[in-house]
Amino acid sequence: MAMLLRFSLLIFVLGSIAGGALAADIQGQKPFMFIGDTFQFVPGAWTSYYIHDKAKNEHYIMHMATLERTKQDGKPCSWMEIEMLPENGPAVVTRLLVEETKQGPGDLQDVIVQVKGYSPFTVPRKYYEGENKEVGEFRTTQITKRIVRRTFQLSGRSISAWEVEAVDDKGNISEAIVSEQILPIGVIMAETNQVGMYLKDWGMSAKSKIDGAPMNFYLWLMMQVGAGLTQ
């Protein structure tokens, strides 16, 4: 099972504040691939990727980590963090509490965002619950073919991997190289007509990149407005 996560980052316009109003904008999708049957919820595991958003001709680096495990309403859950480092603009860390499923991350239980240079805040549930999700959209892609098993030398380590082909629910074909040795998401390389994703590095002992206690989102907005009006 493969899944394509289209992740909307909450990027806030903090520059000019006109008439005391702060513009809060939900910026576009940040897509990347992961393979459900190789995803492993291992606390401390992390990977780093070069991403090419072909549709927008944008490049960025993505760091992903699986952190502590817990339970929410009796369901096994894990905290994950995704850090996006764009070519232009500030880095953004998003901390997600996700339900653990056999296919990988399931429903979102909690979301925290921190834009570099600002305090972290908790995202209101309306942005990630229901049908019209604006944070965290998971789309299932079925692996249709395991082409060949190969061994790669990556960063001085011998990695056994599969070349695979997958098709999503819209008929889009993706090609990938996957390995259960690359924790947590199992992807070495993945390409569709919309995105290219290429392994940069991986390892263990990941820690949270959220700095400070998360604030209520609306209080956070009010503080930014107040700060802008005093400048």
Residue pairs with C-beta under 8 A, 6 or more apart in sequence:
1 35
1 36
1 37
1 102
1 103
1 104
1 140
1 141
1 142
1 143
2 33
2 34
2 35
2 36
2 37
2 140
2 141
2 142
2 143
2 164
2 166
2 174
2 176
3 33
3 34
3 35
3 36
3 103
3 104
3 138
3 139
3 140
3 141
4 31
4 32
4 33
4 138
4 139
4 141
4 168
4 174
4 192
5 31
5 32
5 33
5 34
5 105
5 136
5 137
5 138
5 139
6 29
6 30
6 31
6 137
6 139
7 29
7 30
7 31
7 32
7 82
7 94
7 135
7 136
7 137
8 26
8 27
8 28
8 29
8 30
8 133
8 134
8 135
8 136
8 137
9 27
9 30
9 84
9 92
9 94
9 113
10 24
10 26
10 27
10 92
10 94
10 113
10 123
10 127
10 135
11 25
11 26
11 27
11 89
11 90
11 92
11 115
12 22
12 23
12 24
12 25
12 115
12 118
12 224
13 22
13 23
13 24
13 25
14 22
14 115
14 118
14 224
14 228
17 225
17 228
17 229
20 225
20 228
20 229
21 225
22 221
22 224
22 225
22 228
24 221
26 127
26 134
28 56
29 137
30 51
30 53
30 60
30 62
30 84
31 51
31 53
31 194
31 195
32 49
32 51
32 62
32 190
32 195
32 197
33 141
33 174
33 176
33 187
33 190
33 192
33 195
33 197
34 104
34 185
34 186
34 187
35 104
35 143
35 164
35 176
35 178
35 185
35 186
35 187
36 102
36 103
36 104
36 140
37 102
37 103
37 143
38 178
38 179
38 180
38 182
38 185
38 186
38 187
39 103
39 104
39 105
39 184
39 185
39 186
40 66
40 180
40 183
40 184
40 186
41 66
41 69
41 78
41 100
41 184
42 66
42 183
42 184
42 204
43 66
43 67
43 68
43 69
43 78
44 65
44 66
44 67
44 204
44 205
44 206
44 207
45 65
45 66
45 183
45 184
45 202
45 203
45 204
45 206
46 63
46 64
46 65
46 66
46 183
46 184
46 202
46 203
46 204
46 206
47 63
47 64
47 65
47 182
47 183
47 184
47 185
47 187
47 199
47 200
47 201
47 202
48 61
48 62
48 63
48 64
48 199
48 200
48 201
48 202
49 61
49 62
49 64
49 187
49 197
49 198
49 199
49 200
50 59
50 61
50 197
50 198
50 200
51 59
51 60
51 61
51 62
51 195
51 196
51 197
51 198
52 58
52 59
52 195
52 196
52 197
52 198
53 59
53 60
53 194
53 195
54 193
54 194
54 195
54 196
55 194
55 195
58 86
58 87
59 87
60 84
60 85
60 86
60 87
61 84
61 85
61 200
62 82
62 83
62 84
62 85
62 197
63 81
63 82
63 83
63 85
63 209
64 80
64 81
64 82
64 83
64 184
64 185
65 80
65 81
65 184
65 206
66 78
66 79
66 80
66 183
66 184
66 206
67 78
67 79
67 80
67 81
67 206
67 207
67 208
68 78
68 79
69 76
69 77
69 78
69 79
69 100
70 77
70 78
70 79
70 97
71 77
72 97
72 99
72 109
72 110
75 99
75 100
76 99
76 100
77 97
77 98
77 99
77 100
77 109
78 97
78 98
78 100
78 105
79 95
79 96
79 97
79 98
79 208
80 95
80 96
80 97
80 98
80 105
81 93
81 94
81 95
81 96
81 206
81 208
81 209
81 210
82 93
82 94
82 96
83 91
83 92
83 93
83 94
83 209
84 91
84 92
84 94
85 91
90 115
90 116
90 117
91 115
91 116
92 113
92 114
92 115
92 116
93 113
93 114
93 116
93 120
93 209
93 210
94 111
94 112
94 113
94 135
95 110
95 111
95 112
95 113
95 114
95 120
95 208
95 210
96 105
96 108
96 110
96 111
96 136
97 108
97 109
97 110
97 111
98 105
98 106
98 107
98 108
98 109
99 105
99 106
99 107
99 109
100 106
103 140
104 185
105 138
106 138
108 128
108 129
108 135
108 136
110 122
111 122
111 123
111 127
111 128
111 135
111 136
112 120
112 121
112 122
112 123
112 210
112 214
113 120
113 121
113 123
114 120
114 121
114 209
114 210
114 211
114 212
118 220
118 224
119 212
119 214
119 215
119 220
119 223
120 210
120 211
120 212
120 213
120 214
120 215
121 214
121 215
121 216
121 217
121 220
122 214
122 215
122 216
122 217
123 135
123 217
124 217
127 133
127 134
127 135
128 134
128 135
128 136
139 168
139 169
140 168
140 169
141 166
141 167
141 168
141 169
141 172
141 174
142 166
142 167
142 168
143 164
143 165
143 166
144 165
144 166
144 167
145 164
145 165
146 162
146 163
146 164
147 162
147 163
147 164
147 165
148 162
148 163
149 160
149 161
149 162
150 160
150 161
150 162
150 163
150 177
151 158
151 159
151 160
151 161
152 158
152 159
152 161
152 177
152 188
153 159
154 188
154 199
155 201
157 181
159 179
159 181
159 182
159 188
160 179
160 181
161 177
161 178
161 179
161 181
161 182
161 188
162 177
162 178
162 179
163 175
163 176
163 177
164 175
164 176
164 177
164 178
165 173
165 174
165 175
165 176
166 173
166 174
166 175
166 176
167 173
167 174
168 174
172 192
172 193
172 194
173 192
174 190
174 191
174 192
175 190
175 191
175 192
176 187
176 188
176 189
176 190
176 191
177 187
177 188
177 189
177 190
178 186
178 187
178 188
179 186
179 188
180 186
182 188
182 199
182 202
183 202
183 204
187 197
187 199
188 199
189 197
189 198
189 199
190 196
190 197
191 197
215 223
